[in-house]
Amino acid sequence: MMSFTSKHHLKVYGGCSLIIGDDTISPSHRISHLGVHMDQHLTMTDHVTAVCAACNYHLYRRLSIRYYLTTEAAKSAINALVTSRLDYCNSLLHNIPLSQTARLQHVQNNAARLITGTSKHDHITPVLKELHWLPGESRIAFKIW
């Protein structure tokens, strides 16, 4: 069981429990359903953290074999393992704080750099345009509209 509420209401009203027979069910603070991690305040911080961790793991694993792959093979692998995770249920991330979208954008930038072999000191916007990738917030807005 989970109760979604604002931080203010949680302080005022406290937690609630559900009693069924002799059993008492206390609400959970975090849940994961269909790969989406939510907390009781719907900040989506847990989800962003999980997505970034999974994507960074796959980027790190692909880095060791990148020099043996063609650009198209690297792009296919990154699209399958990283961008698909960034896009999964990202319409739920609409209007999250900029600090959270920046974390997702950082993962996308690292994926683009891995595919193209671009240095971390080079500007990323031309690389994203070359790959025909929208920036993170635009990806979320595109899914909604």
N, CA, C and O atoms as a GROMACS GRO file, in nm:
protein
  580
    1MET      N    1   0.085  -0.117   0.000
    1MET     CA    2   0.000   0.000   0.000
    1MET      C    3   0.090   0.123   0.000
    1MET      O    4   0.194   0.127   0.065
    2MET      N    5   0.046   0.223  -0.075
    2MET     CA    6   0.120   0.348  -0.080
    2MET      C    7   0.022   0.464  -0.085
    2MET      O    8  -0.079   0.458  -0.155
    3SER      N    9   0.053   0.568  -0.011
    3SER     CA   10  -0.027   0.688  -0.009
    3SER      C   11   0.056   0.800  -0.070
    3SER      O   12   0.165   0.830  -0.021
    4PHE      N   13   0.005   0.862  -0.177
    4PHE     CA   14   0.075   0.973  -0.240
    4PHE      C   15   0.026   1.103  -0.179
    4PHE      O   16  -0.094   1.132  -0.179
    5THR      N   17   0.118   1.179  -0.126
    5THR     CA   18   0.082   1.303  -0.060
    5THR      C   19   0.199   1.401  -0.067
    5THR      O   20   0.312   1.363  -0.095
    6SER      N   21   0.169   1.526  -0.041
    6SER     CA   22   0.276   1.626  -0.037
    6SER      C   23   0.350   1.614   0.095
    6SER      O   24   0.301   1.553   0.191
    7LYS      N   25   0.468   1.672   0.100
    7LYS     CA   26   0.546   1.668   0.224
    7LYS      C   27   0.474   1.743   0.336
    7LYS      O   28   0.483   1.704   0.452
    8HIS      N   29   0.402   1.849   0.301
    8HIS     CA   30   0.328   1.926   0.401
    8HIS      C   31   0.217   1.841   0.464
    8HIS      O   32   0.202   1.837   0.586
    9HIS      N   33   0.139   1.775   0.380
    9HIS     CA   34   0.029   1.693   0.432
    9HIS      C   35   0.081   1.575   0.514
    9HIS      O   36   0.016   1.533   0.610
   10LEU      N   37   0.195   1.522   0.477
   10LEU     CA   38   0.251   1.411   0.554
   10LEU      C   39   0.288   1.456   0.694
   10LEU      O   40   0.268   1.382   0.791
   11LYS      N   41   0.341   1.578   0.706
   11LYS     CA   42   0.375   1.630   0.839
   11LYS      C   43   0.250   1.658   0.921
   11LYS      O   44   0.247   1.632   1.042
   12VAL      N   45   0.146   1.709   0.856
   12VAL     CA   46   0.024   1.746   0.928
   12VAL      C   47  -0.055   1.623   0.970
   12VAL      O   48  -0.096   1.611   1.086
   13TYR      N   49  -0.076   1.532   0.876
   13TYR     CA   50  -0.165   1.418   0.904
   13TYR      C   51  -0.091   1.291   0.943
   13TYR      O   52  -0.152   1.198   0.996
   14GLY      N   53   0.038   1.286   0.917
   14GLY     CA   54   0.115   1.166   0.951
   14GLY      C   55   0.080   1.051   0.858
   14GLY      O   56   0.007   1.068   0.761
   15GLY      N   57   0.132   0.934   0.889
   15GLY     CA   58   0.106   0.816   0.808
   15GLY      C   59  -0.023   0.750   0.850
   15GLY      O   60  -0.070   0.769   0.962
   16CYS      N   61  -0.081   0.672   0.762
   16CYS     CA   62  -0.201   0.598   0.794
   16CYS      C   63  -0.173   0.451   0.775
   16CYS      O   64  -0.088   0.412   0.695
   17SER      N   65  -0.244   0.370   0.848
   17SER     CA   66  -0.231   0.225   0.836
   17SER      C   67  -0.366   0.166   0.802
   17SER      O   68  -0.470   0.224   0.834
   18LEU      N   69  -0.363   0.053   0.738
   18LEU     CA   70  -0.484  -0.016   0.699
   18LEU      C   71  -0.494  -0.144   0.782
   18LEU      O   72  -0.400  -0.223   0.784
   19ILE      N   73  -0.605  -0.163   0.850
   19ILE     CA   74  -0.623  -0.282   0.934
   19ILE      C   75  -0.724  -0.374   0.866
   19ILE      O   76  -0.839  -0.335   0.842
   20ILE      N   77  -0.680  -0.495   0.836
   20ILE     CA   78  -0.766  -0.597   0.777
   20ILE      C   79  -0.761  -0.718   0.868
   20ILE      O   80  -0.660  -0.787   0.876
   21GLY      N   81  -0.870  -0.743   0.935
   21GLY     CA   82  -0.873  -0.854   1.031
   21GLY      C   83  -0.776  -0.826   1.144
   21GLY      O   84  -0.785  -0.724   1.211
   22ASP      N   85  -0.682  -0.918   1.164
   22ASP     CA   86  -0.581  -0.903   1.267
   22ASP      C   87  -0.451  -0.842   1.213
   22ASP      O   88  -0.356  -0.821   1.289
   23ASP      N   89  -0.447  -0.816   1.085
   23ASP     CA   90  -0.324  -0.766   1.022
   23ASP      C   91  -0.330  -0.615   1.002
   23ASP      O   92  -0.433  -0.559   0.965
   24THR      N   93  -0.217  -0.552   1.028
   24THR     CA   94  -0.202  -0.409   1.005
   24THR      C   95  -0.105  -0.389   0.889
   24THR      O   96   0.007  -0.439   0.891
   25ILE      N   97  -0.150  -0.315   0.788
   25ILE     CA   98  -0.067  -0.289   0.670
   25ILE      C   99  -0.022  -0.144   0.677
   25ILE      O  100  -0.104  -0.052   0.675
   26SER      N  101   0.108  -0.124   0.685
   26SER     CA  102   0.166   0.010   0.688
   26SER      C  103   0.202   0.052   0.546
   26SER      O  104   0.243  -0.031   0.466
   27PRO      N  105   0.189   0.179   0.515
   27PRO     CA  106   0.222   0.225   0.380
   27PRO      C  107   0.373   0.220   0.354
   27PRO      O  108   0.455   0.237   0.444
   28SER      N  109   0.406   0.196   0.228
   28SER     CA  110   0.545   0.194   0.185
   28SER      C  111   0.584   0.334   0.142
   28SER      O  112   0.500   0.411   0.096
   29HIS      N  113   0.711   0.367   0.156
   29HIS     CA  114   0.760   0.498   0.114
   29HIS      C  115   0.804   0.499  -0.031
   29HIS      O  116   0.804   0.603  -0.096
   30ARG      N  117   0.840   0.381  -0.083
   30ARG     CA  118   0.885   0.368  -0.222
   30ARG      C  119   0.830   0.240  -0.281
   30ARG      O  120   0.820   0.138  -0.213
   31ILE      N  121   0.793   0.247  -0.411
   31ILE     CA  122   0.748   0.127  -0.480
   31ILE      C  123   0.812   0.125  -0.619
   31ILE      O  124   0.858   0.227  -0.670
   32SER      N  125   0.812   0.007  -0.677
   32SER     CA  126   0.856  -0.010  -0.815
   32SER      C  127   0.749  -0.092  -0.886
   32SER      O  128   0.716  -0.204  -0.845
   33HIS      N  129   0.694  -0.035  -0.993
   33HIS     CA  130   0.589  -0.103  -1.067
   33HIS      C  131   0.616  -0.086  -1.215
   33HIS      O  132   0.628   0.026  -1.265
   34LEU      N  133   0.627  -0.199  -1.285
   34LEU     CA  134   0.657  -0.199  -1.428
   34LEU      C  135   0.784  -0.122  -1.462
   34LEU      O  136   0.793  -0.058  -1.566
   35GLY      N  137   0.882  -0.127  -1.373
   35GLY     CA  138   1.010  -0.063  -1.396
   35GLY      C  139   1.014   0.085  -1.364
   35GLY      O  140   1.116   0.150  -1.388
   36VAL      N  141   0.907   0.138  -1.308
   36VAL     CA  142   0.904   0.278  -1.269
   36VAL      C  143   0.912   0.284  -1.117
   36VAL      O  144   0.830   0.224  -1.047
   37HIS      N  145   1.009   0.357  -1.067
   37HIS     CA  146   1.031   0.371  -0.923
   37HIS      C  147   0.966   0.501  -0.877
   37HIS      O  148   0.997   0.608  -0.929
   38MET      N  149   0.876   0.491  -0.780
   38MET     CA  150   0.807   0.609  -0.730
   38MET      C  151   0.820   0.617  -0.579
   38MET      O  152   0.828   0.515  -0.510
   39ASP      N  153   0.822   0.740  -0.530
   39ASP     CA  154   0.818   0.761  -0.386
   39ASP      C  155   0.684   0.824  -0.351
   39ASP      O  156   0.605   0.857  -0.440
   40GLN      N  157   0.658   0.840  -0.224
   40GLN     CA  158   0.527   0.888  -0.182
   40GLN      C  159   0.498   1.032  -0.218
   40GLN      O  160   0.383   1.076  -0.210
   41HIS      N  161   0.599   1.107  -0.258
   41HIS     CA  162   0.579   1.247  -0.296
   41HIS      C  163   0.584   1.266  -0.448
   41HIS      O  164   0.571   1.379  -0.497
   42LEU      N  165   0.602   1.158  -0.522
   42LEU     CA  166   0.610   1.160  -0.669
   42LEU      C  167   0.718   1.254  -0.721
   42LEU      O  168   0.696   1.324  -0.821
   43THR      N  169   0.833   1.257  -0.655
   43THR     CA  170   0.943   1.341  -0.702
   43THR      C  171   1.017   1.276  -0.819
   43THR      O  172   1.088   1.344  -0.892
   44MET      N  173   1.002   1.146  -0.837
   44MET     CA  174   1.066   1.068  -0.944
   44MET      C  175   1.218   1.063  -0.932
   44MET      O  176   1.286   1.023  -1.026
   45THR      N  177   1.272   1.104  -0.819
   45THR     CA  178   1.416   1.099  -0.797
   45THR      C  179   1.466   0.955  -0.798
   45THR      O  180   1.572   0.927  -0.854
   46ASP      N  181   1.392   0.864  -0.737
   46ASP     CA  182   1.432   0.724  -0.735
   46ASP      C  183   1.434   0.666  -0.876
   46ASP      O  184   1.523   0.587  -0.909
   47HIS      N  185   1.338   0.704  -0.957
   47HIS     CA  186   1.333   0.654  -1.095
   47HIS      C  187   1.451   0.706  -1.177
   47HIS      O  188   1.515   0.630  -1.249
   48VAL      N  189   1.478   0.834  -1.165
   48VAL     CA  190   1.590   0.894  -1.239
   48VAL      C  191   1.722   0.830  -1.195
   48VAL      O  192   1.808   0.803  -1.279
   49THR      N  193   1.737   0.806  -1.066
   49THR     CA  194   1.858   0.742  -1.015
   49THR      C  195   1.873   0.601  -1.072
   49THR      O  196   1.983   0.562  -1.112
   50ALA      N  197   1.765   0.525  -1.075
   50ALA     CA  198   1.770   0.389  -1.128
   50ALA      C  199   1.800   0.387  -1.278
   50ALA      O  200   1.878   0.305  -1.324
   51VAL      N  201   1.739   0.478  -1.352
   51VAL     CA  202   1.763   0.485  -1.497
   51VAL      C  203   1.907   0.525  -1.524
   51VAL      O  204   1.973   0.465  -1.610
   52CYS      N  205   1.957   0.625  -1.454
   52CYS     CA  206   2.096   0.669  -1.473
   52CYS      C  207   2.194   0.559  -1.438
   52CYS      O  208   2.294   0.540  -1.509
   53ALA      N  209   2.169   0.486  -1.331
   53ALA     CA  210   2.259   0.378  -1.290
   53ALA      C  211   2.262   0.268  -1.395
   53ALA      O  212   2.370   0.219  -1.431
   54ALA      N  213   2.145   0.228  -1.446
   54ALA     CA  214   2.141   0.122  -1.547
   54ALA      C  215   2.208   0.168  -1.677
   54ALA      O  216   2.283   0.092  -1.738
   55CYS      N  217   2.181   0.290  -1.719
   55CYS     CA  218   2.240   0.341  -1.843
   55CYS      C  219   2.391   0.356  -1.831
   55CYS      O  220   2.465   0.319  -1.922
   56ASN      N  221   2.437   0.410  -1.719
   56ASN     CA  222   2.581   0.425  -1.700
   56ASN      C  223   2.651   0.290  -1.696
   56ASN      O  224   2.764   0.278  -1.743
   57TYR      N  225   2.587   0.190  -1.640
   57TYR     CA  226   2.645   0.055  -1.638
   57TYR      C  227   2.663   0.005  -1.782
   57TYR      O  228   2.770  -0.044  -1.817
   58HIS      N  229   2.560   0.019  -1.864
   58HIS     CA  230   2.570  -0.029  -2.002
   58HIS      C  231   2.669   0.054  -2.084
   58HIS      O  232   2.738   0.000  -2.170
   59LEU      N  233   2.676   0.183  -2.059
   59LEU     CA  234   2.776   0.265  -2.128
   59LEU      C  235   2.917   0.222  -2.091
   59LEU      O  236   3.005   0.214  -2.177
   60TYR      N  237   2.939   0.196  -1.963
   60TYR     CA  238   3.070   0.153  -1.918
   60TYR      C  239   3.109   0.019  -1.982
   60TYR      O  240   3.223   0.000  -2.022
   61ARG      N  241   3.012  -0.074  -1.991
   61ARG     CA  242   3.040  -0.204  -2.051
   61ARG      C  243   3.069  -0.191  -2.201
   61ARG      O  244   3.153  -0.265  -2.253
   62ARG      N  245   3.002  -0.100  -2.270
   62ARG     CA  246   3.024  -0.082  -2.414
   62ARG      C  247   3.155  -0.008  -2.442
   62ARG      O  248   3.212  -0.021  -2.550
   63LEU      N  249   3.202   0.069  -2.345
   63LEU     CA  250   3.326   0.144  -2.364
   63LEU      C  251   3.444   0.052  -2.390
   63LEU      O  252   3.532   0.085  -2.469
   64SER      N  253   3.446  -0.064  -2.325
   64SER     CA  254   3.559  -0.156  -2.341
   64SER      C  255   3.565  -0.219  -2.480
   64SER      O  256   3.672  -0.260  -2.524
   65ILE      N  257   3.451  -0.228  -2.549
   65ILE     CA  258   3.451  -0.290  -2.682
   65ILE      C  259   3.426  -0.189  -2.794
   65ILE      O  260   3.414  -0.228  -2.910
   66ARG      N  261   3.417  -0.062  -2.762
   66ARG     CA  262   3.382   0.039  -2.861
   66ARG      C  263   3.477   0.040  -2.979
   66ARG      O  264   3.433   0.061  -3.092
   67TYR      N  265   3.603   0.019  -2.957
   67TYR     CA  266   3.701   0.028  -3.066
   67TYR      C  267   3.690  -0.087  -3.165
   67TYR      O  268   3.746  -0.080  -3.274
   68TYR      N  269   3.618  -0.192  -3.129
   68TYR     CA  270   3.598  -0.306  -3.218
   68TYR      C  271   3.468  -0.295  -3.297
   68TYR      O  272   3.441  -0.379  -3.383
   69LEU      N  273   3.387  -0.194  -3.268
   69LEU     CA  274   3.257  -0.178  -3.333
   69LEU      C  275   3.261  -0.066  -3.436
   69LEU      O  276   3.334   0.032  -3.421
   70THR      N  277   3.182  -0.083  -3.540
   70THR     CA  278   3.163   0.027  -3.634
   70THR      C  279   3.072   0.130  -3.567
   70THR      O  280   3.010   0.103  -3.464
   71THR      N  281   3.063   0.247  -3.625
   71THR     CA  282   2.978   0.351  -3.569
   71THR      C  283   2.831   0.307  -3.569
   71THR      O  284   2.758   0.332  -3.473
   72GLU      N  285   2.789   0.242  -3.677
   72GLU     CA  286   2.650   0.196  -3.685
   72GLU      C  287   2.621   0.086  -3.582
   72GLU      O  288   2.513   0.084  -3.523
   73ALA      N  289   2.716  -0.004  -3.561
   73ALA     CA  290   2.696  -0.109  -3.460
   73ALA      C  291   2.691  -0.050  -3.320
   73ALA      O  292   2.611  -0.092  -3.237
   74ALA      N  293   2.777   0.048  -3.294
   74ALA     CA  294   2.776   0.115  -3.163
   74ALA      C  295   2.645   0.190  -3.143
   74ALA      O  296   2.588   0.188  -3.034
   75LYS      N  297   2.596   0.255  -3.249
   75LYS     CA  298   2.470   0.328  -3.239
   75LYS      C  299   2.355   0.232  -3.212
   75LYS      O  300   2.267   0.263  -3.131
   76SER      N  301   2.354   0.118  -3.276
   76SER     CA  302   2.248   0.019  -3.253
   76SER      C  303   2.252  -0.034  -3.111
   76SER      O  304   2.148  -0.049  -3.047
   77ALA      N  305   2.372  -0.062  -3.061
   77ALA     CA  306   2.385  -0.114  -2.924
   77ALA      C  307   2.342  -0.010  -2.822
   77ALA      O  308   2.272  -0.043  -2.726
   78ILE      N  309   2.382   0.115  -2.842
   78ILE     CA  310   2.345   0.221  -2.749
   78ILE      C  311   2.196   0.249  -2.755
   78ILE      O  312   2.133   0.272  -2.652
   79ASN      N  313   2.138   0.246  -2.875
   79ASN     CA  314   1.993   0.267  -2.886
   79ASN      C  315   1.916   0.156  -2.815
   79ASN      O  316   1.814   0.183  -2.750
   80ALA      N  317   1.963   0.034  -2.827
   80ALA     CA  318   1.894  -0.080  -2.765
   80ALA      C  319   1.908  -0.080  -2.614
   80ALA      O  320   1.812  -0.112  -2.543
   81LEU      N  321   2.024  -0.045  -2.564
   81LEU     CA  322   2.051  -0.061  -2.421
   81LEU      C  323   2.038   0.067  -2.340
   81LEU      O  324   2.011   0.061  -2.220
   82VAL      N  325   2.058   0.182  -2.401
   82VAL     CA  326   2.060   0.306  -2.324
   82VAL      C  327   1.942   0.397  -2.357
   82VAL      O  328   1.862   0.430  -2.269
   83THR      N  329   1.929   0.437  -2.483
   83THR     CA  330   1.823   0.532  -2.516
   83THR      C  331   1.684   0.473  -2.495
   83THR      O  332   1.589   0.545  -2.465
   84SER      N  333   1.671   0.343  -2.511
   84SER     CA  334   1.541   0.280  -2.483
   84SER      C  335   1.505   0.294  -2.336
   84SER      O  336   1.388   0.311  -2.303
   85ARG      N  337   1.604   0.288  -2.247
   85ARG     CA  338   1.579   0.307  -2.104
   85ARG      C  339   1.548   0.453  -2.073
   85ARG      O  340   1.465   0.482  -1.987
   86LEU      N  341   1.615   0.544  -2.142
   86LEU     CA  342   1.587   0.686  -2.121
   86LEU      C  343   1.445   0.721  -2.166
   86LEU      O  344   1.380   0.808  -2.107
   87ASP      N  345   1.396   0.655  -2.271
   87ASP     CA  346   1.265   0.686  -2.326
   87ASP      C  347   1.151   0.612  -2.258
   87ASP      O  348   1.035   0.654  -2.270
   88TYR      N  349   1.180   0.503  -2.186
   88TYR     CA  350   1.074   0.424  -2.126
   88TYR      C  351   1.003   0.504  -2.016
   88TYR      O  352   1.066   0.546  -1.919
   89CYS      N  353   0.876   0.525  -2.032
   89CYS     CA  354   0.790   0.596  -1.936
   89CYS      C  355   0.841   0.737  -1.906
   89CYS      O  356   0.818   0.790  -1.797
   90ASN      N  357   0.910   0.798  -2.001
   90ASN     CA  358   0.962   0.932  -1.970
   90ASN      C  359   0.854   1.039  -1.972
   90ASN      O  360   0.881   1.152  -1.932
   91SER      N  361   0.734   1.007  -2.017
   91SER     CA  362   0.626   1.106  -2.007
   91SER      C  363   0.588   1.130  -1.861
   91SER      O  364   0.529   1.234  -1.829
   92LEU      N  365   0.621   1.037  -1.772
   92LEU     CA  366   0.599   1.057  -1.629
   92LEU      C  367   0.695   1.161  -1.570
   92LEU      O  368   0.673   1.211  -1.460
   93LEU      N  369   0.800   1.192  -1.644
   93LEU     CA  370   0.902   1.284  -1.595
   93LEU      C  371   0.874   1.429  -1.633
   93LEU      O  372   0.958   1.516  -1.610
   94HIS      N  373   0.759   1.456  -1.692
   94HIS     CA  374   0.724   1.593  -1.731
   94HIS      C  375   0.715   1.681  -1.607
   94HIS      O  376   0.652   1.644  -1.508
   95ASN      N  377   0.780   1.796  -1.612
   95ASN     CA  378   0.782   1.895  -1.504
   95ASN      C  379   0.857   1.849  -1.379
   95ASN      O  380   0.829   1.897  -1.269
   96ILE      N  381   0.952   1.759  -1.394
   96ILE     CA  382   1.038   1.728  -1.279
   96ILE      C  383   1.143   1.839  -1.269
   96ILE      O  384   1.161   1.914  -1.365
   97PRO      N  385   1.211   1.850  -1.156
   97PRO     CA  386   1.311   1.957  -1.142
   97PRO      C  387   1.422   1.946  -1.246
   97PRO      O  388   1.457   1.838  -1.292
   98LEU      N  389   1.477   2.061  -1.282
   98LEU     CA  390   1.584   2.066  -1.383
   98LEU      C  391   1.706   1.986  -1.340
   98LEU      O  392   1.779   1.935  -1.426
   99SER      N  393   1.730   1.974  -1.211
   99SER     CA  394   1.845   1.896  -1.164
   99SER      C  395   1.830   1.749  -1.203
   99SER      O  396   1.930   1.681  -1.228
  100GLN      N  397   1.707   1.700  -1.207
  100GLN     CA  398   1.684   1.561  -1.245
  100GLN      C  399   1.695   1.542  -1.397
  100GLN      O  400   1.753   1.444  -1.444
  101THR      N  401   1.639   1.636  -1.474
  101THR     CA  402   1.651   1.623  -1.619
  101THR      C  403   1.796   1.642  -1.663
  101THR      O  404   1.838   1.585  -1.764
  102ALA      N  405   1.872   1.719  -1.588
  102ALA     CA  406   2.014   1.738  -1.620
  102ALA      C  407   2.090   1.606  -1.604
  102ALA      O  408   2.181   1.577  -1.681
  103ARG      N  409   2.052   1.526  -1.505
  103ARG     CA  410   2.117   1.395  -1.487
  103ARG      C  411   2.089   1.303  -1.606
  103ARG      O  412   2.178   1.232  -1.652
  104LEU      N  413   1.965   1.305  -1.654
  104LEU     CA  414   1.930   1.224  -1.772
  104LEU      C  415   2.001   1.277  -1.897
  104LEU      O  416   2.045   1.199  -1.981
  105GLN      N  417   2.011   1.410  -1.908
  105GLN     CA  418   2.080   1.469  -2.022
  105GLN      C  419   2.227   1.432  -2.022
  105GLN      O  420   2.286   1.409  -2.128
  106HIS      N  421   2.287   1.426  -1.905
  106HIS     CA  422   2.427   1.387  -1.893
  106HIS      C  423   2.450   1.244  -1.945
  106HIS      O  424   2.549   1.217  -2.012
  107VAL      N  425   2.358   1.155  -1.913
  107VAL     CA  426   2.367   1.017  -1.963
  107VAL      C  427   2.354   1.016  -2.114
  107VAL      O  428   2.430   0.947  -2.182
  108GLN      N  429   2.260   1.092  -2.168
  108GLN     CA  430   2.242   1.097  -2.313
  108GLN      C  431   2.366   1.155  -2.380
  108GLN      O  432   2.408   1.106  -2.486
  109ASN      N  433   2.426   1.257  -2.321
  109ASN     CA  434   2.547   1.316  -2.377
  109ASN      C  435   2.661   1.215  -2.378
  109ASN      O  436   2.736   1.207  -2.475
  110ASN      N  437   2.675   1.137  -2.270
  110ASN     CA  438   2.779   1.035  -2.265
  110ASN      C  439   2.757   0.928  -2.370
  110ASN      O  440   2.852   0.878  -2.429
  111ALA      N  441   2.631   0.892  -2.394
  111ALA     CA  442   2.601   0.793  -2.497
  111ALA      C  443   2.639   0.846  -2.635
  111ALA      O  444   2.696   0.774  -2.717
  112ALA      N  445   2.607   0.972  -2.661
  112ALA     CA  446   2.642   1.033  -2.790
  112ALA      C  447   2.793   1.040  -2.807
  112ALA      O  448   2.845   1.016  -2.916
  113ARG      N  449   2.863   1.073  -2.700
  113ARG     CA  450   3.010   1.081  -2.708
  113ARG      C  451   3.071   0.943  -2.732
  113ARG      O  452   3.170   0.931  -2.804
  114LEU      N  453   3.012   0.840  -2.673
  114LEU     CA  454   3.063   0.705  -2.693
  114LEU      C  455   3.044   0.660  -2.838
  114LEU      O  456   3.133   0.596  -2.895
  115ILE      N  457   2.931   0.692  -2.896
  115ILE     CA  458   2.904   0.652  -3.035
  115ILE      C  459   2.998   0.722  -3.131
  115ILE      O  460   3.055   0.659  -3.220
  116THR      N  461   3.014   0.852  -3.114
  116THR     CA  462   3.090   0.930  -3.211
  116THR      C  463   3.238   0.944  -3.178
  116THR      O  464   3.316   0.989  -3.262
  117GLY      N  465   3.277   0.907  -3.058
  117GLY     CA  466   3.416   0.922  -3.018
  117GLY      C  467   3.454   1.065  -2.987
  117GLY      O  468   3.572   1.101  -2.993
  118THR      N  469   3.356   1.146  -2.955
  118THR     CA  470   3.379   1.287  -2.924
  118THR      C  471   3.440   1.302  -2.786
  118THR      O  472   3.404   1.228  -2.693
  119SER      N  473   3.529   1.396  -2.772
  119SER     CA  474   3.592   1.424  -2.643
  119SER      C  475   3.491   1.489  -2.548
  119SER      O  476   3.396   1.553  -2.593
  120LYS      N  477   3.512   1.472  -2.419
  120LYS     CA  478   3.421   1.533  -2.322
  120LYS      C  479   3.436   1.685  -2.317
  120LYS      O  480   3.353   1.754  -2.258
  121HIS      N  481   3.542   1.737  -2.380
  121HIS     CA  482   3.563   1.881  -2.382
  121HIS      C  483   3.498   1.947  -2.504
  121HIS      O  484   3.488   2.070  -2.510
  122ASP      N  485   3.454   1.867  -2.601
  122ASP     CA  486   3.390   1.921  -2.721
  122ASP      C  487   3.243   1.952  -2.692
  122ASP      O  488   3.181   1.891  -2.605
  123HIS      N  489   3.188   2.046  -2.767
  123HIS     CA  490   3.049   2.085  -2.750
  123HIS      C  491   2.959   1.971  -2.798
  123HIS      O  492   2.986   1.911  -2.902
  124ILE      N  493   2.852   1.941  -2.725
  124ILE     CA  494   2.770   1.824  -2.752
  124ILE      C  495   2.655   1.851  -2.848
  124ILE      O  496   2.606   1.757  -2.911
  125THR      N  497   2.610   1.975  -2.862
  125THR     CA  498   2.493   2.004  -2.945
  125THR      C  499   2.509   1.959  -3.089
  125THR      O  500   2.417   1.898  -3.143
  126PRO      N  501   2.623   1.985  -3.156
  126PRO     CA  502   2.638   1.935  -3.293
  126PRO      C  503   2.636   1.782  -3.301
  126PRO      O  504   2.590   1.725  -3.400
  127VAL      N  505   2.686   1.717  -3.199
  127VAL     CA  506   2.686   1.570  -3.197
  127VAL      C  507   2.544   1.518  -3.187
  127VAL      O  508   2.507   1.423  -3.257
  128LEU      N  509   2.463   1.577  -3.100
  128LEU     CA  510   2.323   1.536  -3.087
  128LEU      C  511   2.246   1.561  -3.217
  128LEU      O  512   2.162   1.480  -3.255
  129LYS      N  513   2.276   1.672  -3.284
  129LYS     CA  514   2.210   1.700  -3.413
  129LYS      C  515   2.252   1.599  -3.519
  129LYS      O  516   2.170   1.555  -3.600
  130GLU      N  517   2.380   1.562  -3.518
  130GLU     CA  518   2.429   1.463  -3.614
  130GLU      C  519   2.360   1.328  -3.595
  130GLU      O  520   2.331   1.259  -3.692
  131LEU      N  521   2.334   1.291  -3.470
  131LEU     CA  522   2.266   1.166  -3.439
  131LEU      C  523   2.114   1.176  -3.450
  131LEU      O  524   2.043   1.076  -3.438
  132HIS      N  525   2.063   1.297  -3.474
  132HIS     CA  526   1.919   1.324  -3.480
  132HIS      C  527   1.851   1.290  -3.348
  132HIS      O  528   1.743   1.231  -3.346
  133TRP      N  529   1.914   1.328  -3.237
  133TRP     CA  530   1.860   1.306  -3.103
  133TRP      C  531   1.812   1.439  -3.047
  133TRP      O  532   1.883   1.539  -3.054
  134LEU      N  533   1.694   1.439  -2.992
  134LEU     CA  534   1.644   1.556  -2.921
  134LEU      C  535   1.708   1.564  -2.783
  134LEU      O  536   1.740   1.460  -2.725
  135PRO      N  537   1.727   1.684  -2.728
  135PRO     CA  538   1.773   1.695  -2.589
  135PRO      C  539   1.668   1.635  -2.494
  135PRO      O  540   1.552   1.616  -2.531
  136GLY      N  541   1.710   1.607  -2.371
  136GLY     CA  542   1.627   1.535  -2.275
  136GLY      C  543   1.489   1.593  -2.252
  136GLY      O  544   1.390   1.520  -2.261
  137GLU      N  545   1.479   1.722  -2.224
  137GLU     CA  546   1.348   1.782  -2.199
  137GLU      C  547   1.261   1.780  -2.324
  137GLU      O  548   1.140   1.763  -2.315
  138SER      N  549   1.322   1.797  -2.439
  138SER     CA  550   1.246   1.793  -2.564
  138SER      C  551   1.197   1.652  -2.594
  138SER      O  552   1.090   1.635  -2.652
  139ARG      N  553   1.273   1.551  -2.554
  139ARG     CA  554   1.230   1.412  -2.572
  139ARG      C  555   1.104   1.385  -2.490
  139ARG      O  556   1.011   1.319  -2.537
  140ILE      N  557   1.103   1.436  -2.368
  140ILE     CA  558   0.987   1.418  -2.280
  140ILE      C  559   0.866   1.492  -2.337
  140ILE      O  560   0.756   1.436  -2.343
  141ALA      N  561   0.886   1.616  -2.379
  141ALA     CA  562   0.776   1.695  -2.435
  141ALA      C  563   0.724   1.632  -2.564
  141ALA      O  564   0.603   1.634  -2.589
  142PHE      N  565   0.812   1.577  -2.646
  142PHE     CA  566   0.772   1.513  -2.772
  142PHE      C  567   0.680   1.394  -2.745
  142PHE      O  568   0.585   1.371  -2.820
  143LYS      N  569   0.709   1.319  -2.639
  143LYS     CA  570   0.624   1.205  -2.604
  143LYS      C  571   0.485   1.250  -2.561
  143LYS      O  572   0.387   1.180  -2.588
  144ILE      N  573   0.476   1.364  -2.496
  144ILE     CA  574   0.347   1.412  -2.445
  144ILE      C  575   0.262   1.470  -2.557
  144ILE      O  576   0.142   1.446  -2.564
  145TRP      N  577   0.325   1.547  -2.644
  145TRP     CA  578   0.248   1.614  -2.751
  145TRP      C  579   0.235   1.521  -2.864
  145TRP      O  580   0.174   1.555  -2.966
   0.00000   0.00000   0.00000
